[in-house]
Amino acid sequence: MRKSVTLAAILAVSTAFAAGAVVAQETATAETPAPVVPEGGASAVVATVNGTDITLGHMIVLRENLPPQLLALPDETLFQGILDQLVQQAALAQSMSDKITLRDTLAMENDQRGYLSGTALQSVATNAVTEAALQKAYDAQFSKATGDKEYHAAHILVKTEEEAKAIKAQINEGADFGDMAKEHSSDGAAANGGDLGWFSEGMMVAPFQDAVFAMDVDSVSDPVETQFGWHLIQLKETRIKAAPTLDEVREDLATTVEQAAVTDHIKSIMDAATVERPGEGFDPALLRSDTLLD
């Protein structure tokens, strides 16, 4: 709820400058000179509310967490909108100084804990993804891989074994498999001569797959029964699927590297931590006892 209120407030402030924003975007130059950094840098005070300083750093951090539609606004609009928002927040926070409840204190502690732990893990994940780490992950997954065998087959699907045997006999006598598929097969591949394209292990039902695995290229199977009916299968060709390039799997490998680094980091931190759990004997139903916070 707190984040929704904050965002709504920022949007409200920024909307007041929307008309000027459009004009500013249209007249902005392609290259903007670097801004002059004030003395004190991020610690430079931009406003004071009842003695509480608001710094340039506060503004920069808030901007970093804005949604894309607000980041698209000109700097002039954002600067004033963010400053107004921080001034409002400071004044409102001060109005609560003598009204902070146990619930508020615990919520702020949880927020801080969550933010710092998330920041720690994000840093670990980001630093883990190097070109060397990606290459190592790629080599571990693909360098020794022989590649999956793929099969290119066609089939003729009919309702009964007798039909399948009769068609097989005609093929044995010289009839073209594709022509027979177009004439007799009952599935959608019939128009293409029964061609099923390329597939690998696990893509076909077991009886069909087992029959294909036992076949030689250019051969036609005996009738094979599946839940769909009776099949005659022609194995056209096979191939070994080549391993992908590193660039093709870069994003997946980055995720793998990040997850491994985060897992290792958490384990390292937890192994070094002294943890006591006196609350393990508590009744789990206590989680619903929100009146304890009153």
ZABA-600184 format. One record per residue: x, y, z of N, C-alpha, C in turn; residue in three letters. Coordinates in steps of 0.2 Angstrom, whole numbers, plus 2048, in hexadecimal, padded with zeros to 3 digits. Layout:
<recs>
REC  neast  nnorth  nup  caeast  canorth  caup  ceast  cnorth  cup  res
REC      X       Y    Z       X        Y     Z      X       Y    Z  ALA
...
</recs>
This chain:
<recs>
REC  neast  nnorth  nup  caeast  canorth  caup  ceast  cnorth  cup  res
REC    804     7FA  800     800      800   800    804     806  800  MET
REC    80A     806  804     80E      80C   805    811     80E  7FE  ARG
REC    813     809  7FA     816      80A   7F3    811     80D  7EF  LYS
REC    80B     80B  7EF     806      80D   7EA    804     814  7EC  SER
REC    804     816  7F2     803      81D   7F4    808     822  7F1  VAL
REC    80E     81F  7F2     814      823   7F0    814     825  7E9  THR
REC    813     81F  7E5     813      820   7DE    80D     824  7DB  LEU
REC    808     824  7DE     802      828   7DC    804     82F  7DE  ALA
REC    807     831  7E3     809      837   7E5    80E     83A  7E0  ALA
REC    813     836  7DE     817      838   7D9    814     83A  7D2  ILE
REC    810     835  7D0     80C      836   7CA    808     83D  7CA  LEU
REC    805     83E  7D0     801      844   7D1    805     84A  7D0  ALA
REC    80B     84A  7D3     80F      850   7D2    812     851  7CB  VAL
REC    814     84B  7C8     816      84B   7C1    811     84E  7BC  SER
REC    80B     84C  7BD     806      84D   7B8    805     855  7B8  THR
REC    806     858  7BD     806      860   7BD    80B     863  7B8  ALA
REC    810     85F  7B6     815      862   7B1    815     85E  7AA  PHE
REC    80F     85A  7A9     80F      856   7A3    80F     85A  79D  ALA
REC    80B     860  79D     80B      864   797    812     867  795  ALA
REC    815     869  79A     81C      86C   799    821     866  797  GLY
REC    820     860  799     824      85B   798    824     859  790  ALA
REC    81E     859  78D     81E      858   786    822     85D  782  VAL
REC    821     863  784     825      869   780    82C     868  781  VAL
REC    82E     866  788     835      866   789    838     860  785  ALA
REC    835     85A  784     837      855   781    838     856  779  GLN
REC    834     85A  777     834      85C   770    83A     860  76E  GLU
REC    83B     865  773     841      86A   771    847     868  774  THR
REC    848     862  778     84E      860   77B    853     85F  775  ALA
REC    85A     860  776     85F      85F   772    861     858  772  THR
REC    864     855  76D     866      84E   76D    86C     84D  772  ALA
REC    870     852  773     875      851   778    874     856  77E  GLU
REC    874     853  784     873      857   78A    87A     857  78E  THR
REC    87C     85D  78F     883      85E   793    882     85B  79A  PRO
REC    888     859  79C     888      856   7A3    886     85B  7A8  ALA
REC    882     859  7AD     880      85E   7B2    886     860  7B7  PRO
REC    885     866  7B9     88A      868   7BE    889     865  7C5  VAL
REC    88D     861  7C8     88C      85E   7CE    88D     863  7D4  VAL
REC    889     864  7D8     889      869   7DE    88E     866  7E3  PRO
REC    891     86B  7E7     896      869   7EC    892     864  7F1  GLU
REC    895     85F  7F3     892      85A   7F7    890     854  7F3  GLY
REC    88F     855  7ED     88D      84F   7E9    886     84D  7EB  GLY
REC    885     846  7EC     87F      843   7EE    87C     846  7F5  ALA
REC    881     849  7F9     87F      84B   7FF    87D     852  7FF  SER
REC    87D     855  7F9     87B      85C   7F9    873     85D  7FB  ALA
REC    872     862  7FF     86B      863   801    867     866  7FC  VAL
REC    861     864  7FA     85D      867   7F6    857     86A  7F9  VAL
REC    855     868  7FF     84F      86B   803    850     869  80A  ALA
REC    84D     86C  80E     84D      86B   816    846     86C  818  THR
REC    843     867  81B     83C      867   81E    83D     866  826  VAL
REC    83B     86C  829     83C      86C   830    842     869  833  ASN
REC    848     86B  830     84E      869   832    851     862  82F  GLY
REC    84D     85F  82B     84F      858   828    851     85A  821  THR
REC    857     858  820     85A      859   819    857     854  814  ASP
REC    856     856  80E     855      852   808    85B     853  803  ILE
REC    85E     84E  801     864      84F   7FD    863     84D  7F6  THR
REC    868     84F  7F2     868      84D   7EB    868     845  7EA  LEU
REC    86B     842  7EF     86C      83B   7EF    865     838  7F0  GLY
REC    861     83A  7F4     85A      838   7F5    856     838  7EF  HIS
REC    857     83E  7EB     853      83F   7E5    855     83A  7E0  MET
REC    85C     838  7DF     85F      834   7DA    85C     82D  7DC  ILE
REC    85C     82B  7E2     85A      824   7E4    852     823  7E2  VAL
REC    84E     828  7E4     847      828   7E2    846     827  7DB  LEU
REC    84A     82B  7D7     849      82B   7CF    84B     824  7CD  ARG
REC    850     821  7D0     852      81A   7CD    84C     815  7CE  GLU
REC    847     816  7D2     842      811   7D3    83B     813  7D0  ASN
REC    83C     818  7CC     836      81B   7C9    834     816  7C3  LEU
REC    82D     816  7C1     82B      811   7BB    82D     815  7B5  PRO
REC    82E     811  7AF     830      814   7A9    82C     81A  7A7  PRO
REC    826     81A  7A8     822      820   7A5    824     826  7A8  GLN
REC    826     826  7AF     829      82C   7B2    830     82E  7B0  LEU
REC    834     829  7AF     83B      82A   7AD    83B     82D  7A6  LEU
REC    836     82C  7A2     836      82F   79C    835     837  79C  ALA
REC    833     839  7A2     832      841   7A2    838     844  7A2  LEU
REC    838     84B  7A0     83F      84F   7A0    841     850  7A7  PRO
REC    848     851  7A8     84B      851   7AE    848     857  7B2  ASP
REC    846     85D  7AF     844      862   7B2    83D     860  7B6  GLU
REC    839     85D  7B2     832      85B   7B5    834     856  7BB  THR
REC    838     851  7BA     839      84C   7BF    83C     84F  7C5  LEU
REC    841     854  7C4     844      857   7CA    83F     85A  7CF  PHE
REC    83B     85E  7CC     836      861   7D0    831     85D  7D3  GLN
REC    82F     858  7CF     82A      853   7D2    82D     84F  7D7  GLY
REC    833     84C  7D7     836      848   7DC    838     84C  7E2  ILE
REC    83A     852  7E1     83B      857   7E7    835     858  7EB  LEU
REC    830     85A  7E7     829      85B   7EB    827     855  7EE  ASP
REC    828     84F  7EB     826      849   7EF    82A     847  7F5  GLN
REC    830     848  7F5     835      847   7FA    833     84C  800  LEU
REC    832     852  7FE     830      857   803    829     855  807  VAL
REC    824     853  803     81E      851   806    81F     84B  80A  GLN
REC    823     846  808     825      840   80C    828     842  813  GLN
REC    82D     846  812     830      849   818    82B     84C  81D  ALA
REC    827     850  81B     822      853   81F    81D     84E  822  ALA
REC    81B     84A  81E     816      845   820    81A     840  825  LEU
REC    820     83E  824     823      83A   829    824     83D  82F  ALA
REC    826     843  82F     827      847   835    820     848  839  GLN
REC    81B     848  836     814      848   839    813     842  83D  SER
REC    816     83C  83B     815      836   83F    81A     835  844  MET
REC    81F     839  845     825      838   84A    822     836  851  SER
REC    81D     838  853     81B      836   85A    815     831  859  ASP
REC    814     82E  853     80E      82A   852    810     823  850  LYS
REC    817     822  850     819      81C   84D    817     816  851  ILE
REC    814     811  84E     812      80B   852    817     805  852  THR
REC    815     800  855     81A      7FA   855    819     7F7  84E  LEU
REC    813     7F7  84B     812      7F5   844    817     7F9  83F  ARG
REC    817     800  840     81B      804   83C    822     802  83C  ASP
REC    824     801  842     82C      800   844    82E     7F9  841  THR
REC    829     7F4  842     82B      7EE   83F    82B     7EE  837  LEU
REC    826     7F1  834     826      7F2   82D    82C     7F5  82A  ALA
REC    82E     7FA  82D     834      7FE   82B    83A     7F9  82C  MET
REC    83B     7F5  831     840      7F1   832    840     7EB  82C  GLU
REC    83A     7E9  82B     839      7E4   826    83B     7E7  81F  ASN
REC    839     7ED  81E     83B      7F0   817    842     7F1  817  ASP
REC    846     7F3  81C     84D      7F4   81C    850     7ED  81B  GLN
REC    84E     7E8  81E     851      7E2   81E    850     7DF  816  ARG
REC    84A     7E0  814     849      7DD   80D    84D     7E1  808  GLY
REC    84D     7E8  809     851      7EC   804    859     7EA  804  TYR
REC    85C     7E9  80A     863      7E8   80A    864     7E1  808  LEU
REC    860     7DC  80A     861      7D5   807    861     7D5  800  SER
REC    85C     7D8  7FD     85B      7D8   7F6    860     7DC  7F2  GLY
REC    863     7E1  7F5     869      7E5   7F2    86F     7E0  7F2  THR
REC    870     7DD  7F8     876      7D8   7F8    875     7D3  7F3  ALA
REC    870     7D0  7F2     86F      7CA   7ED    86F     7CD  7E6  LEU
REC    86D     7D3  7E5     86D      7D6   7DE    874     7D7  7DC  GLN
REC    878     7DA  7E1     87F      7DB   7E0    883     7D4  7DE  SER
REC    882     7CF  7E2     885      7C9   7E1    883     7C6  7DA  VAL
REC    87D     7C7  7D8     87B      7C4   7D1    87E     7C8  7CC  ALA
REC    87E     7CF  7CC     881      7D3   7C7    888     7D2  7C6  THR
REC    88C     7D1  7CC     893      7D0   7CB    895     7C9  7C9  ASN
REC    890     7C4  7C9     892      7BE   7C8    892     7BC  7C0  ALA
REC    88E     7C1  7BD     88D      7BF   7B5    893     7C3  7B2  VAL
REC    898     7BF  7B1     89E      7C2   7AD    89F     7BD  7A7  THR
REC    8A2     7BF  7A2     8A3      7BB   79C    8A6     7B5  79D  GLU
REC    8AB     7B5  7A2     8AE      7AF   7A4    8AA     7AA  7A7  ALA
REC    8A5     7AD  7AB     8A0      7A8   7AF    89B     7A5  7AA  ALA
REC    899     7A9  7A5     895      7A7   7A0    898     7A2  79C  LEU
REC    89E     7A3  79A     8A2      79D   796    8A3     797  79A  GLN
REC    8A4     798  7A0     8A5      792   7A5    89E     78E  7A5  LYS
REC    899     792  7A6     892      78E   7A6    890     78B  79F  ALA
REC    892     78E  79A     891      78C   793    895     785  792  TYR
REC    89B     785  794     89F      77F   793    89D     77A  797  ASP
REC    89A     77B  79D     898      776   7A2    892     773  79F  ALA
REC    88E     777  79C     887      774   799    888     771  792  GLN
REC    88C     774  78E     88C      772   787    892     76F  784  PHE
REC    898     770  787     89E      76E   784    89F     767  783  SER
REC    89C     763  787     89C      75B   787    896     758  784  LYS
REC    891     75D  783     88A      75A   781    88B     757  77A  ALA
REC    888     751  779     889      74E   772    883     751  76E  THR
REC    87E     754  770     878      757   76D    873     752  76C  GLY
REC    86D     754  76C     867      750   76C    866     74D  765  ASP
REC    864     747  764     863      744   75D    85C     746  75C  LYS
REC    85B     749  756     854      74B   753    852     746  74D  GLU
REC    84C     746  74C     849      741   747    844     745  743  TYR
REC    845     743  73C     840      746   738    83C     740  735  HIS
REC    835     740  736     831      73B   734    82B     73D  731  ALA
REC    827     738  72E     821      739   72B    81D     733  72E  ALA
REC    816     734  72E     812      72E   730    80B     72E  72C  HIS
REC    808     728  72C     801      728   72A    7FD     725  72F  ILE
REC    7F8     729  731     7F4      727   737    7ED     724  734  LEU
REC    7EB     71E  737     7E5      71B   735    7E2     718  73B  VAL
REC    7DB     716  73A     7D8      714   740    7D9     70D  742  LYS
REC    7DB     708  73D     7DC      701   73F    7E2     6FE  73D  THR
REC    7E4     6F9  740     7EA      6F6   73E    7EA     6F3  737  GLU
REC    7E4     6F1  735     7E3      6EE   72F    7E4     6F3  729  GLU
REC    7E2     6F9  72A     7E3      6FE   725    7EA     700  725  GLU
REC    7EE     700  72A     7F5      701   72A    7F9     6FC  726  ALA
REC    7F7     6F6  728     7FA      6F0   724    7F9     6F0  71D  LYS
REC    7F3     6F2  71B     7F2      6F2   714    7F6     6F8  710  ALA
REC    7F6     6FE  714     7FA      703   711    801     702  711  ILE
REC    804     6FE  716     80B      6FC   716    80D     6F8  710  LYS
REC    808     6F3  70F     809      6EF   709    80A     6F2  702  ALA
REC    806     6F7  702     806      6FB   6FB    80D     6FF  6FB  GLN
REC    80F     702  701     815      705   701    81B     700  6FF  ILE
REC    81B     6FA  702     820      6F5   701    820     6F3  6F9  ASN
REC    81A     6F4  6F6     81A      6F3   6EF    81C     6F9  6EA  GLU
REC    81E     6FE  6EE     820      704   6EA    81C     70A  6EA  GLY
REC    817     70A  6EE     813      711   6EF    817     716  6F3  ALA
REC    816     71C  6F1     819      722   6F4    816     723  6FB  ASP
REC    81A     723  700     818      724   707    814     72B  708  PHE
REC    817     730  705     813      737   705    80C     737  702  GLY
REC    80C     733  6FC     806      733   6F9    801     72F  6FD  ASP
REC    803     72A  700     7FE      725   704    7FC     729  70A  MET
REC    800     72D  70D     7FE      731   712    7F9     736  710  ALA
REC    7FA     73A  70B     7F5      73E   709    7EE     73B  707  LYS
REC    7EE     735  705     7E8      731   703    7E5     72E  709  GLU
REC    7E9     72C  70E     7E6      727   713    7E6     72A  71A  HIS
REC    7EB     72E  71C     7EC      731   723    7E7     735  725  SER
REC    7E5     734  72C     7E0      738   72E    7E2     73E  733  SER
REC    7E8     740  733     7EA      746   737    7EC     74C  733  ASP
REC    7EE     751  736     7EF      757   733    7F5     757  72E  GLY
REC    7FA     753  730     800      753   72C    7FF     74F  725  ALA
REC    7F9     74C  724     7F8      749   71D    7F9     74D  717  ALA
REC    7F7     753  718     7F8      758   712    7FF     759  710  ALA
REC    803     758  715     80B      759   713    80E     752  713  ASN
REC    80A     74D  711     80D      746   710    80F     743  716  GLY
REC    80B     745  71C     80C      742   722    813     745  726  GLY
REC    816     74A  723     81C      74C   726    81B     74F  72D  ASP
REC    81F     74D  732     81E      74F   739    824     754  73A  LEU
REC    828     755  736     82E      75A   737    833     756  73C  GLY
REC    837     75B  73F     83C      758   744    83A     758  74B  TRP
REC    83C     753  74E     83A      752   755    840     74E  759  PHE
REC    840     74F  760     845      74C   764    841     748  769  SER
REC    845     744  76D     843      740   772    83E     743  777  GLU
REC    838     740  778     833      743   77D    82E     747  779  GLY
REC    82E     748  773     829      74C   76F    824     748  76D  MET
REC    825     742  76C     81F      73D   769    81D     738  76F  MET
REC    817     735  76E     815      730   773    819     72A  772  VAL
REC    81A     727  778     81F      721   779    81F     71C  773  ALA
REC    819     719  771     81A      714   76C    81C     717  765  PRO
REC    81A     71D  764     81D      720   75E    824     721  75E  PHE
REC    826     724  763     82D      726   764    832     71F  764  GLN
REC    82F     71A  768     833      714   768    834     711  761  ASP
REC    82F     711  75D     82F      70E   757    834     712  752  ALA
REC    834     719  753     839      71D   74F    840     71C  751  VAL
REC    841     71B  758     848      71A   75A    84B     714  757  PHE
REC    847     70F  756     849      708   754    84A     708  74C  ALA
REC    848     70D  749     848      70D   741    84E     70F  73E  MET
REC    84F     70D  738     855      710   734    852     715  72F  ASP
REC    856     71A  72D     854      71F   729    852     71C  722  VAL
REC    84C     71F  720     849      71D   719    845     717  71A  ASP
REC    844     714  720     840      70E   721    839     710  723  SER
REC    834     70B  722     82D      70C   724    82C     707  729  VAL
REC    828     709  72F     827      705   734    821     700  733  SER
REC    820     6FB  737     81A      6F7   737    815     6FB  73B  ASP
REC    80F     6FA  73B     80A      6FE   73E    80B     6FE  746  PRO
REC    80B     705  748     80C      706   74F    806     709  752  VAL
REC    804     706  758     7FD      709   75B    7FF     70E  760  GLU
REC    7FB     713  760     7FB      718   766    7F4     71A  767  THR
REC    7F3     71F  76C     7ED      721   76E    7E9     724  768  GLN
REC    7ED     726  763     7EA      72A   75D    7E7     725  758  PHE
REC    7EA     71F  758     7E8      71A   752    7EE     716  750  GLY
REC    7EE     714  74A     7F4      710   748    7F8     714  743  TRP
REC    7FF     714  744     803      718   740    808     713  73B  HIS
REC    809     716  735     80F      714   732    814     719  732  LEU
REC    81A     718  733     81F      71D   734    825     71D  72F  ILE
REC    826     722  72C     82C      722   728    831     727  72B  GLN
REC    837     724  72C     83D      728   72F    841     72B  729  LEU
REC    840     732  728     844      735   723    84B     736  724  LYS
REC    84D     739  72A     854      73A   72B    855     73C  733  GLU
REC    85B     73C  735     85D      73D   73C    862     742  73C  THR
REC    863     746  741     869      74A   742    86A     74B  749  ARG
REC    870     74E  74B     872      750   752    871     757  752  ILE
REC    86D     75A  757     86C      761   758    872     764  75B  LYS
REC    874     769  757     87B      76C   75A    879     770  760  ALA
REC    87E     771  764     87E      775   76A    87D     77C  768  ALA
REC    879     780  76C     878      787   76B    87F     78B  76C  PRO
REC    87F     791  769     885      795   76A    884     798  771  THR
REC    88A     79B  774     889      79F   77A    884     7A4  77A  LEU
REC    885     7A8  774     880      7AE   774    879     7AC  774  ASP
REC    877     7A6  771     870      7A4   770    86E     7A2  777  GLU
REC    872     7A0  77C     870      79E   783    872     7A3  788  VAL
REC    875     7A9  786     878      7AD   78B    873     7AF  790  ARG
REC    86D     7B1  78F     868      7B3   794    867     7AD  799  GLU
REC    866     7A7  796     865      7A2   79B    86B     7A0  79F  ASP
REC    871     7A0  79C     877      79F   7A0    878     7A5  7A5  LEU
REC    876     7AB  7A4     877      7B0   7A9    872     7AF  7AF  ALA
REC    86C     7AD  7AD     867      7AB   7B3    86A     7A5  7B7  THR
REC    86D     7A0  7B4     870      79B   7B7    876     79D  7BC  THR
REC    87A     7A1  7B9     880      7A4   7BD    87E     7A8  7C3  VAL
REC    879     7AC  7C2     876      7B0   7C7    873     7AC  7CD  GLU
REC    86F     7A7  7CB     86C      7A3   7D0    871     79F  7D4  GLN
REC    876     79C  7D1     87B      799   7D4    87F     79D  7D9  ALA
REC    881     7A3  7D6     884      7A8   7DB    880     7AA  7E1  ALA
REC    87A     7AB  7E0     876      7AD   7E5    875     7A8  7EA  VAL
REC    874     7A2  7E8     873      79C   7EC    879     79B  7F0  THR
REC    87F     79B  7ED     886      79A   7F1    887     7A0  7F6  ASP
REC    885     7A6  7F4     886      7AC   7F9    881     7AB  7FF  HIS
REC    87B     7A9  7FE     876      7A8   803    879     7A3  808  ILE
REC    87B     79D  805     87E      798   809    884     79A  80D  LYS
REC    888     79E  80A     88E      7A0   80D    88C     7A5  813  SER
REC    888     7A9  812     886      7AE   817    882     7AA  81D  ILE
REC    87E     7A5  81B     87A      7A2   820    87F     79D  824  MET
REC    884     79A  821     889      796   824    88C     79A  82A  ASP
REC    88E     7A0  828     892      7A4   82D    88D     7A8  832  ALA
REC    887     7A7  831     882      7AB   836    881     7A6  83C  ALA
REC    880     7AA  842     87E      7A6   848    876     7A7  848  THR
REC    872     7A2  847     86B      7A2   847    868     79E  84D  VAL
REC    864     7A2  850     860      79E   856    858     79F  854  GLU
REC    854     79A  855     84D      79A   853    849     798  859  ARG
REC    849     79D  85E     844      79B   864    83D     79B  862  PRO
REC    83B     79E  85D     834      79E   85B    831     798  857  GLY
REC    836     793  856     833      78D   852    82E     789  856  GLU
REC    82E     78A  85D     828      787   860    822     78B  861  GLY
REC    822     791  85E     81B      795   85E    816     792  859  PHE
REC    810     793  85B     80A      791   857    80A     795  851  ASP
REC    80A     792  84B     80A      795   844    804     79A  844  PRO
REC    7FF     798  847     7F9      79C   847    7FA     7A3  849  ALA
REC    7FF     7A4  84D     801      7AB   850    802     7B0  84A  LEU
REC    804     7AE  844     805      7B2   83F    7FE     7B7  83D  LEU
REC    7F9     7B4  83F     7F2      7B8   83E    7F1     7BC  844  ARG
REC    7F5     7BC  849     7F3      7C0   84F    7F6     7C8  84E  SER
REC    7F3     7CB  849     7F5      7D2   848    7F3     7D7  84E  ASP
REC    7EF     7D5  852     7ED      7D9   858    7F3     7DA  85D  THR
REC    7F8     7D6  85C     7FE      7D6   860    802     7DD  85F  LEU
REC    801     7DF  859     804      7E5   857    801     7EC  859  LEU
REC    7FB     7EB  85C     7F7      7F1   85E    7FA     7F4  864  ASP
</recs>
